[in-house]
């Protein structure tokens, strides 16, 4: 179980690092820091619509990257 958890953590970190910085920052602020869309928009200096769009793209890219790396999961 620990090995699998470590593998998953490494895969997540690798996929996160592969994201474009604008997507990575939005995703980290939302999913890790738990900020609201409006707070993220203020920090990044963009609209809430842009934040939502970046999060959608970031999640899609993370899903694709993780799928490519670990299809057997």
Buried (B, 14 or more C-beta within 10 A) or exposed (E): EEEEEEEEEEBEEEBBEEBEEBBBBBBBBBBEEEBEBEBBBEBBEBEBEBBBBBBEBBBEBBEEBBEEBEEEE
